């Protein structure tokens, strides 16, 4: 009773002195454990939904992770097992504080050095399990946040943590977190590339009272601008004492200075009309085809920056000819992620009708954090349909785009480009051949391409591949006869 009275007196004093409570501090007090050796030990099950690397756009797949975290105001430790949709299991361990990040990722056993920015960004990852460490950061750095919005029931503050703009909403009545939102342009994996601003919302529900503290028992994360939703369900939580490390500090571990990616680009002229533009820094090869009075470009990887780099390289080949057409071999981000600069250049987008909605979703995505040319100067997208095949010609030189679809065993929209004069096929990522490849272990993607070429009755001498063009263990320009020997 005395403790309760003292708490109320302190809150009243804070209100009188400052005009209103310090909501960040009061919220932090509710979640804080205030000990360097005591931890919340939390057993959890996490369901992660993601845009899958599958046959059609916007298909959602799931994985399940089960594990334990130990968290206090200053440290975060996690040991878990990922159960993939293919029923494989992968283990990981993490140990994190503001001064270090030791990570053994799924399927690996080596701890890599991290940059200062990666260390800052990991603070956001802890939001998947608890708001505690972000609250601790704000409470310790009052100059880092500002009031964003206030109503009769809640108050919002905004700050920048690493690459994330973070908004925290606190319930005025009980100082509990209602929602934490992050806005970023951070492209981590396939599902984020091309979409620009990414908004994630974290909701903390069904709080467990533990001594004088609260721990959310359900965390719901709406991510990728509402396209996906993940959950973390807490099965048990206890306060424990822990002094031992989860991961032995690696010898020579360093926090690296942040670096800026330097473009590494080479251009190969394959024939009089065909150029390969190799973006070594992202491991892709794009195709530029020069016709009498225009260019066609195929494949723009990952983001607008790389799309812009391709346009600049085409201009170096011939600055007087416009890029009349842009085409992508399939919807995955190594082919479509850099499409926006081509739309700004008013290139016609050659694609199947079934892909237009997906491309429109990239075009309509917000790019306020890192505005690209299309964000600064919006243009309408102009589509030109491809059906089973489409020939592009200037009257003397021509190429044909073939839709092989599900025969690729990769995506239903799959296109390949055939050049009869050179007897060349350019394709995305179907052929994986090295010295260890045999008829018994040939990829179904490779055999799918072979069968599609046979069905189309194309006369092919060589095949050039877009991705991953700089994996030294695989051939990326090879004789079609190499496939034939393995697939016949």
C-alpha positions as MATLAB code, in Angstrom:
seq = 'XXXXXXXXXXXXXXXXXXXXXXXXXXXXXXXXXXXXXXXXXXXXXXXXXXXXXXXXXXXXXXXXXXXXXXXXXXXXXXXXXXXXXXXXXXXXXXXXXXXXXXXXXXXXXXXXXXXXXXXXXXXXXXXXXXXXXXXXXXXXXXXXXXXXXXXXXXXXXXXXXXXXXXXXXXXXXXXXXXXXXXXXXXXXXXXXXXXXXXXXXXXXXXXXXXXXXXXXXXXXXXXXXXXXXXXXXXXXXXXXXXXXXXXXXXXXXXXXXXXXXXXXXXXXXXXXXXXXXXXXXXXXXXXXXXXXXXXXXXXXXXXXXXXXXXXXXXXXXXXXXXXXXXXXXXXXXXXXXXXXXXXXXXXXXXXXXXXXXXXXXXXXXXXXXXXXXXXXXXXXXXXXXXXXXXXXXXXXXXXXXXXXXXXXXXXXXXXXXXXXXXXXXXXXXXXXXXXXXXXXXXXXXXXXXXXXXXXXXXXXXXXXXXXXXXXXXXXXXXXXXXXXXXXX';
ca = [
       0.000    0.000    0.000;
       2.820    2.410    0.949;
       4.617    1.541   -2.323;
       1.460    2.335   -4.324;
       1.053    5.723   -2.554;
       4.682    6.658   -3.216;
       4.294    5.770   -6.906;
       1.186    7.940   -7.227;
       2.962   10.792   -5.435;
       5.893   10.551   -7.862;
       3.560   10.630  -10.888;
       1.711   13.593   -9.452;
       5.005   15.415   -8.847;
       6.133   14.704  -12.443;
       2.837   16.002  -13.808;
       2.965   19.196  -11.723;
       6.620   19.877  -12.529;
       6.520   19.276  -16.266;
       2.852   19.811  -17.092;
       2.358   16.175  -18.055;
       3.988   12.825  -17.334;
       7.163   11.743  -19.095;
       5.386    9.057  -21.093;
       8.560    7.450  -22.457;
      10.039    7.110  -18.969;
       6.815    5.796  -17.432;
       6.345    3.291  -20.224;
       9.950    2.153  -19.908;
       9.435    1.609  -16.151;
       6.540   -0.766  -16.870;
       8.592   -3.022  -19.146;
      12.055   -2.626  -17.561;
      13.706   -5.342  -15.477;
      16.445   -2.935  -14.232;
      19.175   -5.527  -13.785;
      22.331   -6.523  -15.636;
      22.206  -10.148  -14.445;
      18.448  -10.805  -14.355;
      16.611  -11.521  -17.587;
      13.149  -12.226  -18.830;
      13.430  -15.798  -20.133;
      10.804  -16.113  -22.849;
       9.864  -19.294  -24.726;
       8.058  -18.515  -27.946;
       6.688  -19.715  -31.258;
       7.011  -17.358  -34.222;
       5.044  -17.699  -37.448;
       6.744  -15.778  -40.237;
       4.846  -15.114  -43.473;
       6.735  -13.916  -46.535;
       6.333  -13.321  -50.256;
       7.627  -16.584  -51.621;
      10.070  -17.125  -54.467;
       7.432  -19.181  -56.290;
       5.590  -19.583  -59.583;
       3.278  -16.555  -59.302;
       3.441  -13.014  -57.855;
       2.235  -12.296  -54.321;
       2.085  -15.915  -53.199;
       2.635  -16.190  -49.451;
       4.632  -18.914  -47.740;
       5.249  -19.473  -44.047;
       7.943  -20.714  -41.730;
       7.825  -21.480  -38.026;
      10.512  -20.671  -35.476;
      10.583  -21.987  -31.938;
      13.078  -20.858  -29.360;
      14.028  -18.947  -26.271;
      15.093  -15.368  -25.742;
      16.720  -13.821  -22.719;
      16.232  -10.070  -22.568;
      16.883   -7.300  -20.108;
      17.426   -3.572  -20.479;
      20.875   -3.934  -22.036;
      21.189   -7.401  -23.573;
      19.258   -9.593  -25.966;
      20.068  -13.291  -26.479;
      18.198  -15.680  -28.741;
      18.494  -19.378  -29.535;
      15.982  -20.854  -31.931;
      15.169  -23.406  -34.609;
      13.562  -22.560  -37.947;
      11.218  -25.157  -39.447;
      10.970  -24.448  -43.181;
       8.029  -25.257  -45.449;
      10.172  -28.080  -46.892;
      10.391  -29.589  -43.379;
      14.073  -28.772  -42.963;
      15.380  -27.469  -39.646;
      17.949  -24.690  -39.196;
      19.414  -23.350  -35.951;
      20.597  -19.875  -35.026;
      22.019  -18.001  -32.057;
      22.216  -14.267  -31.422;
      23.834  -12.230  -28.690;
      23.317   -8.472  -28.903;
      23.972   -5.305  -26.964;
      24.558   -1.720  -28.058;
      28.291   -2.537  -28.319;
      28.315   -5.838  -30.228;
      26.289   -8.264  -32.315;
      27.392  -11.891  -32.357;
      25.241  -13.784  -34.834;
      25.329  -17.404  -35.962;
      22.684  -17.315  -38.733;
      20.577  -20.222  -39.901;
      22.679  -22.814  -41.691;
      26.013  -21.186  -40.801;
      28.597  -21.581  -38.080;
      30.738  -18.483  -38.557;
      30.332  -15.155  -36.766;
      30.962  -12.265  -39.132;
      31.984   -8.735  -38.289;
      29.165   -6.196  -38.562;
      29.023   -2.530  -39.492;
      27.916    0.238  -37.151;
      24.732    0.583  -39.171;
      23.977   -3.152  -38.900;
      24.444   -2.890  -35.135;
      22.004    0.025  -34.958;
      19.493   -1.746  -37.187;
      19.426   -4.840  -35.001;
      17.765   -2.840  -32.238;
      14.698   -2.836  -34.508;
      14.823   -6.640  -34.794;
      14.270   -6.919  -31.029;
      10.821   -5.362  -31.563;
       9.658   -8.752  -32.843;
       9.761   -9.955  -29.236;
       9.563   -6.944  -26.910;
       9.475   -3.122  -26.934;
      11.843   -3.029  -23.945;
      15.173   -2.233  -25.596;
      13.756    0.454  -27.875;
      12.122    2.064  -24.838;
      15.481    1.882  -23.041;
      17.168    3.590  -26.004;
      14.614    6.422  -26.017;
      14.715    6.848  -22.253;
      18.511    7.166  -22.386;
      18.483    9.497  -25.394;
      15.723   11.998  -24.747;
      17.195   14.397  -27.310;
      16.769   11.760  -30.018;
      12.954   11.788  -30.178;
      10.209   14.362  -30.591;
       6.461   14.572  -30.130;
       4.631   13.560  -33.292;
       0.952   13.457  -32.363;
      -1.301   13.531  -29.302;
      -4.947   12.774  -28.601;
      -6.988   12.411  -25.455;
      -6.157    8.681  -25.260;
      -2.662    8.268  -26.698;
       0.565   10.079  -27.484;
       3.085    9.436  -30.264;
       6.813   10.086  -30.450;
       9.103    9.699  -33.454;
      12.835    9.040  -33.742;
      15.425    7.653  -36.160;
      17.228    4.394  -35.328;
      19.705    3.276  -37.958;
      17.846    3.094  -41.263;
      14.423    3.141  -39.599;
      12.072    5.996  -38.800;
      10.387    4.772  -35.625;
       7.043    5.947  -34.259;
       5.976    4.794  -30.796;
       2.385    5.136  -29.585;
       1.713    5.021  -25.836;
      -1.628    4.631  -24.066;
      -1.978    7.655  -21.774;
      -4.116    5.814  -19.234;
      -1.696    2.995  -18.397;
       1.607    3.880  -20.196;
       1.473    0.646  -22.180;
       2.652    0.461  -25.775;
      -0.234    0.462  -28.227;
       1.872    0.255  -31.381;
       5.379    0.777  -32.698;
       5.779    1.554  -36.408;
       8.934    1.517  -38.497;
       9.352    3.097  -41.914;
      12.417    2.215  -43.950;
      13.921    1.826  -47.378;
      15.938   -1.155  -46.172;
      15.949   -3.908  -48.772;
      16.796   -7.101  -46.947;
      15.621   -9.881  -49.186;
      13.551  -10.769  -52.211;
      10.218   -9.644  -50.841;
      11.265   -6.025  -50.239;
      13.096   -5.208  -53.471;
      11.399   -2.658  -55.684;
       8.757   -1.545  -53.196;
      10.462    1.597  -51.860;
       9.092    2.730  -48.483;
       8.328   -0.252  -46.249;
       6.003    0.284  -43.284;
       5.885   -2.315  -40.493;
       3.583   -2.108  -37.459;
       4.174   -3.977  -34.182;
       1.264   -4.561  -31.792;
       1.854   -5.792  -28.227;
      -1.112   -7.599  -26.711;
      -2.274   -9.710  -23.752;
       0.328   -8.495  -21.287;
       1.538  -10.870  -18.583;
       2.100   -9.256  -15.182;
       5.343  -10.444  -13.615;
       6.176   -8.895  -10.234;
       5.934   -5.166  -11.021;
       6.599   -5.597  -14.729;
       4.631   -6.487  -17.850;
       5.613   -8.730  -20.742;
       3.486   -8.948  -23.907;
       2.376  -12.531  -24.548;
       1.375  -11.879  -28.166;
       3.210   -9.736  -30.690;
       1.556   -9.160  -34.056;
       3.622   -7.619  -36.838;
       1.865   -6.244  -39.916;
       4.651   -5.810  -42.443;
       5.458   -4.765  -45.989;
       2.752   -2.084  -46.086;
       0.064   -4.444  -44.852;
       0.781   -7.267  -47.309;
       1.891   -9.694  -44.594;
       1.309  -10.473  -40.937;
       3.568  -12.357  -38.488;
       2.907  -13.477  -34.930;
       5.060  -14.276  -31.926;
       3.199  -16.218  -29.244;
       4.847  -16.339  -25.814;
       4.348  -19.731  -24.136;
       6.159  -19.024  -20.887;
       8.057  -16.193  -19.246;
      10.125  -16.138  -16.076;
      12.700  -13.896  -14.465;
      16.020  -15.715  -14.250;
      19.619  -14.943  -13.407;
      22.046  -15.466  -16.253;
      25.739  -14.620  -16.257;
      27.122  -17.007  -18.865;
      27.316  -16.079  -22.547;
      25.211  -17.791  -25.165;
      28.000  -17.298  -27.705;
      31.669  -17.186  -26.839;
      32.983  -13.782  -27.976;
      34.858  -14.444  -31.220;
      38.535  -13.579  -31.420;
      39.168  -10.508  -33.550;
      35.510   -9.453  -33.784;
      35.185   -5.867  -35.039;
      32.529   -3.242  -35.553;
      33.308   -2.018  -39.048;
      32.877    1.490  -40.373;
      29.912    1.908  -42.666;
      30.737    1.795  -46.360;
      29.032    2.965  -49.540;
      28.619    0.457  -52.335;
      30.808    1.316  -55.302;
      29.425    0.398  -58.743;
      31.466   -2.248  -60.553;
      30.164   -2.421  -64.106;
      31.554   -3.938  -67.291;
      29.982   -4.070  -70.733;
      30.622   -6.925  -73.166;
      29.705   -6.635  -76.825;
      28.569  -10.145  -77.735;
      27.739   -9.339  -81.344;
      27.093   -6.308  -83.523;
      23.679   -5.826  -81.898;
      23.917   -7.530  -78.504;
      25.533   -6.157  -75.352;
      25.787   -7.712  -71.902;
      25.849   -5.164  -69.067;
      27.404   -6.844  -66.042;
      26.569   -5.310  -62.671;
      29.258   -7.116  -60.697;
      28.222   -5.475  -57.421;
      24.865   -7.267  -57.483;
      25.861  -10.352  -59.477;
      23.647   -9.848  -62.523;
      23.970   -9.519  -66.272;
      21.417   -7.442  -68.165;
      20.799   -7.462  -71.888;
      20.864   -4.454  -74.225;
      19.893   -4.980  -77.867;
      20.684   -2.216  -80.314;
      18.362   -1.805  -83.286;
      18.645    0.760  -86.066;
      16.944    3.566  -84.143;
      16.207    2.221  -80.648;
      17.301   -0.105  -77.839;
      15.579   -2.937  -76.041;
      16.788   -3.634  -72.487;
      15.999   -6.829  -70.577;
      16.293   -7.414  -66.829;
      16.711   -4.620  -64.268;
      17.699   -5.974  -60.859;
      16.522   -5.134  -57.375;
      16.038   -1.363  -57.175;
      15.890    1.972  -58.977;
      19.568    2.678  -58.361;
      20.580   -0.334  -60.447;
      17.966    0.448  -63.094;
      19.415    3.936  -63.424;
      22.925    2.492  -63.761;
      21.756    0.336  -66.670;
      20.241    3.329  -68.447;
      23.500    5.235  -68.043;
      25.481    2.348  -69.556;
      23.111    2.104  -72.537;
      23.557    5.814  -73.107;
      27.328    5.293  -73.262;
      26.825    2.761  -76.076;
      24.735    5.238  -78.078;
      23.248    8.338  -76.497;
      21.040    9.235  -79.481;
      18.847    6.137  -79.442;
      15.979    5.858  -76.949;
      15.264    2.730  -74.931;
      12.021    1.940  -76.679;
      11.328   -1.335  -74.865;
      11.994   -2.853  -71.486;
      11.215   -6.527  -70.864;
      11.701   -8.814  -67.871;
      12.115  -12.578  -68.012;
       9.903  -13.196  -64.965;
       8.508  -11.276  -62.012;
      11.219  -12.055  -59.436;
      13.101   -8.979  -58.156;
      16.395   -9.589  -59.977;
      14.426   -8.854  -63.173;
      11.762   -6.323  -62.129;
      13.158   -4.486  -59.076;
      14.861   -1.792  -61.186;
      11.980   -1.167  -63.590;
      10.897    2.280  -62.335;
      13.623    4.355  -64.109;
      12.614    2.745  -67.415;
       9.010    3.793  -66.846;
      10.240    7.323  -66.162;
      12.154    7.155  -69.478;
       8.800    6.247  -71.089;
      10.011    2.878  -72.350;
       7.209    0.510  -73.314;
       6.987   -2.350  -70.820;
       6.684   -5.653  -72.647;
       4.982   -8.252  -70.465;
       2.192  -10.773  -70.154;
      -1.177   -9.299  -69.257;
      -1.122  -11.380  -66.054;
       1.881   -9.368  -64.788;
       0.466   -5.880  -65.244;
      -1.060   -5.674  -61.753;
       2.243   -6.682  -60.186;
       4.191   -4.073  -62.167;
       1.595   -1.443  -61.271;
       2.151   -2.261  -57.587;
       5.855   -1.426  -58.037;
       5.021    1.735  -59.972;
       2.521    2.912  -57.356;
       4.753    2.177  -54.358;
       5.856    5.198  -52.333;
       9.476    6.336  -52.497;
       9.588    9.212  -50.006;
      12.717    8.177  -48.093;
      14.905    7.786  -51.170;
      12.947    9.423  -54.010;
      13.810    8.113  -57.473;
      13.134    9.744  -60.830;
       9.598    8.342  -60.992;
       8.778    9.671  -57.514;
      10.089   13.124  -58.385;
       8.482   13.211  -61.834;
       5.620   10.674  -62.070;
       4.865    9.116  -65.459;
       2.174    6.741  -66.675;
       3.292    3.193  -67.361;
       2.812    2.053  -70.971;
       2.345   -1.689  -71.466;
       2.596   -3.717  -74.652;
       1.290   -7.251  -74.387;
       3.178  -10.464  -74.991;
       1.203  -13.606  -75.669;
       2.977  -16.817  -76.681;
       5.656  -15.023  -78.682;
       6.557  -11.515  -79.787;
       9.053  -10.429  -82.423;
      10.937   -7.152  -82.110;
      12.481   -5.869  -85.331;
      13.753   -2.774  -87.116;
      13.140   -4.346  -90.544;
      16.561   -5.970  -90.917;
      17.479   -7.385  -87.503;
      15.092   -9.170  -85.181;
      14.717  -11.122  -81.959;
      11.814  -13.167  -80.609;
      10.520  -13.270  -77.063;
       9.030  -16.668  -76.203;
       6.742  -17.404  -73.276;
       7.728  -20.860  -71.971;
       5.852  -20.405  -68.670;
       5.486  -23.463  -66.463;
       7.812  -25.493  -68.703;
      10.577  -23.553  -66.949;
       9.686  -25.311  -63.681;
      10.350  -21.909  -62.109;
       7.530  -19.407  -62.813;
       4.345  -19.390  -64.867;
       5.304  -16.151  -66.630;
       8.799  -17.194  -67.736;
      10.145  -15.586  -70.927;
      13.284  -16.359  -72.914;
      14.853  -14.252  -75.696;
      15.965  -15.864  -78.938;
      18.326  -14.318  -81.492;
      18.267  -16.361  -84.709;
      21.202  -14.571  -86.345;
      23.507  -15.442  -83.453;
      21.674  -18.673  -82.545;
      21.655  -17.342  -78.975;
      19.187  -17.665  -76.115;
      19.330  -15.200  -73.241;
      17.491  -16.351  -70.115;
      17.342  -15.559  -66.420;
      18.273  -18.337  -64.034;
      17.421  -21.769  -65.415;
      20.738  -23.386  -66.277;
      23.013  -24.620  -63.505;
      25.865  -26.701  -64.874;
      29.319  -27.322  -63.504;
      31.903  -30.081  -63.635;
      29.909  -32.193  -61.167;
      26.630  -32.053  -63.076;
      25.389  -35.394  -64.446;
      22.210  -36.750  -65.974;
      21.258  -37.945  -62.501;
      21.533  -34.571  -60.736;
      20.633  -32.145  -63.531;
      18.352  -29.352  -62.268;
      14.695  -29.552  -63.257;
      15.009  -25.903  -64.307;
      17.737  -26.812  -66.785;
      15.816  -29.767  -68.166;
      12.745  -27.518  -68.402;
      14.603  -25.017  -70.588;
      15.944  -27.817  -72.773;
      12.471  -29.258  -73.328;
      11.028  -25.811  -74.095;
      13.726  -25.180  -76.729;
      13.027  -28.575  -78.277;
       9.280  -27.878  -78.358;
       9.888  -24.510  -80.046;
      12.286  -26.132  -82.538;
      14.856  -23.370  -82.071;
      18.330  -23.622  -83.587;
      20.543  -22.717  -80.594;
      24.327  -22.593  -80.360;
      24.888  -20.713  -77.082;
      22.937  -19.724  -73.983;
      23.707  -16.670  -71.828;
      22.308  -16.367  -68.306;
      21.417  -13.335  -66.203;
      21.921  -14.558  -62.627;
      24.011  -15.428  -60.613;
      26.478  -14.563  -63.275;
      29.583  -14.395  -61.125;
      29.359  -17.684  -59.262;
      32.630  -19.215  -60.407;
      31.447  -22.786  -59.891;
      28.845  -22.468  -62.654;
      29.065  -21.711  -66.360;
      26.991  -18.673  -67.314;
      27.661  -18.544  -71.034;
      27.781  -22.032  -72.417;
      27.170  -24.172  -75.471;
      23.665  -25.526  -75.858;
      25.260  -28.873  -76.616;
      26.365  -28.984  -72.947;
      22.713  -29.076  -71.923;
      21.830  -31.485  -74.693;
      24.327  -34.084  -73.493;
      22.846  -34.025  -70.006;
      19.146  -33.846  -70.904;
      18.762  -36.152  -73.878;
];
